Amino acid sequence: MLHYAIVFFVIALIAAVLGFSGIAGAATNIAWILFVVFLILAIVSMLRGRRV
């Protein structure tokens, strides 16, 4: 999940450098959502690991 967030962030950077602001904005939003999902799943995984 984190890998895909980084990939979309790199796509957003490349699109921003090339002037594609719409694609850059969309890729940034996707990267942000994937990163938040990764953080939530990582926290849940750590909490469940401590209880077992």
N, CA, C and O atoms as a printed pandas DataFrame, in Angstrom:
     atom_number atom_name residue_name chain_id  residue_number  x_coord  y_coord  z_coord
0              1         N          MET        A               1    0.830   -1.185    0.000
1              2        CA          MET        A               1    0.000    0.000    0.000
2              3         C          MET        A               1    0.878    1.253    0.000
3              4         O          MET        A               1    0.620    2.204   -0.739
4              5         N          LEU        A               2    1.894    1.241    0.820
5              6        CA          LEU        A               2    2.789    2.391    0.856
6              7         C          LEU        A               2    3.527    2.545   -0.474
7              8         O          LEU        A               2    3.797    3.660   -0.918
8              9         N          HIS        A               3    3.843    1.433   -1.091
9             10        CA          HIS        A               3    4.523    1.466   -2.392
10            11         C          HIS        A               3    3.668    2.203   -3.429
11            12         O          HIS        A               3    4.181    3.033   -4.178
12            13         N          TYR        A               4    2.374    1.902   -3.472
13            14        CA          TYR        A               4    1.489    2.558   -4.427
14            15         C          TYR        A               4    1.345    4.050   -4.120
15            16         O          TYR        A               4    1.247    4.864   -5.039
16            17         N          ALA        A               5    1.332    4.410   -2.848
17            18        CA          ALA        A               5    1.260    5.821   -2.484
18            19         C          ALA        A               5    2.495    6.564   -2.987
19            20         O          ALA        A               5    2.391    7.677   -3.503
20            21         N          ILE        A               6    3.657    5.947   -2.835
21            22        CA          ILE        A               6    4.891    6.574   -3.307
22            23         C          ILE        A               6    4.891    6.675   -4.829
23            24         O          ILE        A               6    5.325    7.684   -5.385
24            25         N          VAL        A               7    4.407    5.639   -5.498
25            26        CA          VAL        A               7    4.345    5.665   -6.963
26            27         C          VAL        A               7    3.440    6.800   -7.444
27            28         O          VAL        A               7    3.806    7.532   -8.363
28            29         N          PHE        A               8    2.270    6.953   -6.835
29            30        CA          PHE        A               8    1.370    8.031   -7.251
30            31         C          PHE        A               8    1.947    9.399   -6.923
31            32         O          PHE        A               8    1.702   10.362   -7.650
32            33         N          PHE        A               9    2.714    9.500   -5.832
33            34        CA          PHE        A               9    3.347   10.764   -5.494
34            35         C          PHE        A               9    4.405   11.130   -6.534
35            36         O          PHE        A               9    4.520   12.293   -6.921
36            37         N          VAL        A              10    5.174   10.148   -6.983
37            38        CA          VAL        A              10    6.177   10.400   -8.021
38            39         C          VAL        A              10    5.496   10.795   -9.331
39            40         O          VAL        A              10    5.967   11.688  -10.035
40            41         N          ILE        A              11    4.392   10.130   -9.654
41            42        CA          ILE        A              11    3.632   10.503  -10.862
42            43         C          ILE        A              11    3.139   11.938  -10.748
43            44         O          ILE        A              11    3.175   12.692  -11.721
44            45         N          ALA        A              12    2.679   12.314   -9.558
45            46        CA          ALA        A              12    2.213   13.691   -9.350
46            47         C          ALA        A              12    3.352   14.686   -9.525
47            48         O          ALA        A              12    3.161   15.744  -10.124
48            49         N          LEU        A              13    4.533   14.360   -9.010
49            50        CA          LEU        A              13    5.677   15.267   -9.167
50            51         C          LEU        A              13    6.063   15.425  -10.632
51            52         O          LEU        A              13    6.319   16.536  -11.094
52            53         N          ILE        A              14    6.102   14.328  -11.351
53            54        CA          ILE        A              14    6.472   14.383  -12.769
54            55         C          ILE        A              14    5.424   15.164  -13.557
55            56         O          ILE        A              14    5.764   15.977  -14.417
56            57         N          ALA        A              15    4.147   14.915  -13.261
57            58        CA          ALA        A              15    3.080   15.639  -13.962
58            59         C          ALA        A              15    3.130   17.131  -13.645
59            60         O          ALA        A              15    2.872   17.961  -14.517
60            61         N          ALA        A              16    3.459   17.471  -12.409
61            62        CA          ALA        A              16    3.543   18.888  -12.038
62            63         C          ALA        A              16    4.701   19.576  -12.756
63            64         O          ALA        A              16    4.570   20.715  -13.204
64            65         N          VAL        A              17    5.825   18.888  -12.861
65            66        CA          VAL        A              17    6.977   19.465  -13.563
66            67         C          VAL        A              17    6.657   19.679  -15.039
67            68         O          VAL        A              17    7.090   20.665  -15.636
68            69         N          LEU        A              18    5.901   18.757  -15.623
69            70        CA          LEU        A              18    5.561   18.865  -17.038
70            71         C          LEU        A              18    4.375   19.787  -17.295
71            72         O          LEU        A              18    4.053   20.069  -18.450
72            73         N          GLY        A              19    3.720   20.262  -16.238
73            74        CA          GLY        A              19    2.645   21.231  -16.411
74            75         C          GLY        A              19    1.248   20.650  -16.456
75            76         O          GLY        A              19    0.297   21.363  -16.775
76            77         N          PHE        A              20    1.102   19.390  -16.150
77            78        CA          PHE        A              20   -0.221   18.770  -16.139
78            79         C          PHE        A              20   -0.810   18.889  -14.737
79            80         O          PHE        A              20   -0.735   17.952  -13.942
80            81         N          SER        A              21   -1.389   20.032  -14.444
81            82        CA          SER        A              21   -1.846   20.291  -13.076
82            83         C          SER        A              21   -3.038   19.422  -12.685
83            84         O          SER        A              21   -3.159   19.039  -11.522
84            85         N          GLY        A              22   -3.908   19.107  -13.619
85            86        CA          GLY        A              22   -5.063   18.266  -13.303
86            87         C          GLY        A              22   -4.659   16.859  -12.920
87            88         O          GLY        A              22   -5.159   16.300  -11.944
88            89         N          ILE        A              23   -3.746   16.289  -13.699
89            90        CA          ILE        A              23   -3.266   14.940  -13.409
90            91         C          ILE        A              23   -2.457   14.947  -12.122
91            92         O          ILE        A              23   -2.547   14.011  -11.328
92            93         N          ALA        A              24   -1.671   15.991  -11.910
93            94        CA          ALA        A              24   -0.870   16.083  -10.693
94            95         C          ALA        A              24   -1.760   16.162   -9.460
95            96         O          ALA        A              24   -1.476   15.526   -8.445
96            97         N          GLY        A              25   -2.821   16.931   -9.543
97            98        CA          GLY        A              25   -3.744   17.039   -8.415
98            99         C          GLY        A              25   -4.452   15.732   -8.123
99           100         O          GLY        A              25   -4.609   15.347   -6.964
100          101         N          ALA        A              26   -4.875   15.052   -9.168
101          102        CA          ALA        A              26   -5.554   13.766   -8.975
102          103         C          ALA        A              26   -4.604   12.729   -8.400
103          104         O          ALA        A              26   -4.982   11.980   -7.499
104          105         N          ALA        A              27   -3.390   12.673   -8.900
105          106        CA          ALA        A              27   -2.412   11.710   -8.387
106          107         C          ALA        A              27   -2.042   12.024   -6.940
107          108         O          ALA        A              27   -1.813   11.110   -6.147
108          109         N          THR        A              28   -1.983   13.294   -6.596
109          110        CA          THR        A              28   -1.693   13.680   -5.212
110          111         C          THR        A              28   -2.810   13.236   -4.285
111          112         O          THR        A              28   -2.553   12.732   -3.192
112          113         N          ASN        A              29   -4.044   13.422   -4.717
113          114        CA          ASN        A              29   -5.174   12.989   -3.892
114          115         C          ASN        A              29   -5.183   11.477   -3.700
115          116         O          ASN        A              29   -5.440   10.994   -2.597
116          117         N          ILE        A              30   -4.907   10.733   -4.757
117          118        CA          ILE        A              30   -4.855    9.277   -4.650
118          119         C          ILE        A              30   -3.731    8.855   -3.715
119          120         O          ILE        A              30   -3.915    7.971   -2.878
120          121         N          ALA        A              31   -2.567    9.484   -3.855
121          122        CA          ALA        A              31   -1.435    9.155   -2.984
122          123         C          ALA        A              31   -1.766    9.448   -1.534
123          124         O          ALA        A              31   -1.416    8.662   -0.653
124          125         N          TRP        A              32   -2.436   10.563   -1.265
125          126        CA          TRP        A              32   -2.807   10.923    0.101
126          127         C          TRP        A              32   -3.781    9.901    0.694
127          128         O          TRP        A              32   -3.622    9.493    1.844
128          129         N          ILE        A              33   -4.772    9.492   -0.070
129          130        CA          ILE        A              33   -5.750    8.506    0.404
130          131         C          ILE        A              33   -5.061    7.175    0.686
131          132         O          ILE        A              33   -5.322    6.554    1.717
132          133         N          LEU        A              34   -4.193    6.732   -0.206
133          134        CA          LEU        A              34   -3.485    5.473    0.011
134          135         C          LEU        A              34   -2.578    5.544    1.231
135          136         O          LEU        A              34   -2.450    4.563    1.964
136          137         N          PHE        A              35   -1.947    6.694    1.458
137          138        CA          PHE        A              35   -1.079    6.845    2.619
138          139         C          PHE        A              35   -1.877    6.804    3.915
139          140         O          PHE        A              35   -1.436    6.201    4.893
140          141         N          VAL        A              36   -3.038    7.434    3.932
141          142        CA          VAL        A              36   -3.881    7.418    5.135
142          143         C          VAL        A              36   -4.383    5.999    5.401
143          144         O          VAL        A              36   -4.404    5.558    6.550
144          145         N          VAL        A              37   -4.782    5.287    4.363
145          146        CA          VAL        A              37   -5.217    3.897    4.529
146          147         C          VAL        A              37   -4.063    3.050    5.062
147          148         O          VAL        A              37   -4.263    2.206    5.935
148          149         N          PHE        A              38   -2.859    3.275    4.539
149          150        CA          PHE        A              38   -1.689    2.553    5.032
150          151         C          PHE        A              38   -1.466    2.819    6.522
151          152         O          PHE        A              38   -1.223    1.887    7.290
152          153         N          LEU        A              39   -1.548    4.076    6.928
153          154        CA          LEU        A              39   -1.344    4.406    8.340
154          155         C          LEU        A              39   -2.387    3.746    9.233
155          156         O          LEU        A              39   -2.056    3.217   10.294
156          157         N          ILE        A              40   -3.629    3.776    8.809
157          158        CA          ILE        A              40   -4.697    3.150    9.606
158          159         C          ILE        A              40   -4.461    1.656    9.724
159          160         O          ILE        A              40   -4.573    1.098   10.816
160          161         N          LEU        A              41   -4.138    0.998    8.619
161          162        CA          LEU        A              41   -3.898   -0.439    8.659
162          163         C          LEU        A              41   -2.653   -0.778    9.475
163          164         O          LEU        A              41   -2.633   -1.798   10.164
164          165         N          ALA        A              42   -1.628    0.044    9.411
165          166        CA          ALA        A              42   -0.420   -0.203   10.198
166          167         C          ALA        A              42   -0.707   -0.080   11.691
167          168         O          ALA        A              42   -0.226   -0.892   12.481
168          169         N          ILE        A              43   -1.485    0.924   12.084
169          170        CA          ILE        A              43   -1.822    1.106   13.495
170          171         C          ILE        A              43   -2.686   -0.046   13.995
171          172         O          ILE        A              43   -2.458   -0.570   15.085
172          173         N          VAL        A              44   -3.670   -0.437   13.205
173          174        CA          VAL        A              44   -4.526   -1.564   13.590
174          175         C          VAL        A              44   -3.699   -2.843   13.703
175          176         O          VAL        A              44   -3.898   -3.634   14.625
176          177         N          SER        A              45   -2.783   -3.043   12.777
177          178        CA          SER        A              45   -1.944   -4.237   12.809
178          179         C          SER        A              45   -1.051   -4.249   14.051
179          180         O          SER        A              45   -0.882   -5.293   14.681
180          181         N          MET        A              46   -0.489   -3.118   14.399
181          182        CA          MET        A              46    0.353   -3.055   15.590
182          183         C          MET        A              46   -0.455   -3.290   16.861
183          184         O          MET        A              46    0.008   -3.975   17.773
184          185         N          LEU        A              47   -1.649   -2.731   16.927
185          186        CA          LEU        A              47   -2.485   -2.921   18.118
186          187         C          LEU        A              47   -2.941   -4.359   18.249
187          188         O          LEU        A              47   -2.977   -4.898   19.356
188          189         N          ARG        A              48   -3.287   -4.987   17.145
189          190        CA          ARG        A              48   -3.709   -6.392   17.191
190          191         C          ARG        A              48   -2.533   -7.303   17.524
191          192         O          ARG        A              48   -2.720   -8.328   18.179
192          193         N          GLY        A              49   -1.347   -6.957   17.095
193          194        CA          GLY        A              49   -0.160   -7.754   17.380
194          195         C          GLY        A              49    0.203   -7.732   18.851
195          196         O          GLY        A              49    0.725   -8.721   19.366
196          197         N          ARG        A              50   -0.055   -6.653   19.530
197          198        CA          ARG        A              50    0.266   -6.532   20.951
198          199         C          ARG        A              50   -0.715   -7.315   21.806
199          200         O          ARG        A              50   -0.346   -7.802   22.874
200          201         N          ARG        A              51   -1.929   -7.443   21.366
201          202        CA          ARG        A              51   -2.956   -8.141   22.163
202          203         C          ARG        A              51   -2.798   -9.639   22.104
203          204         O          ARG        A              51   -3.194  -10.337   23.038
204          205         N          VAL        A              52   -2.234  -10.148   21.038
205          206        CA          VAL        A              52   -2.105  -11.598   20.873
206          207         C          VAL        A              52   -0.910  -12.099   21.573
207          208         O          VAL        A              52   -0.636  -13.298   21.547
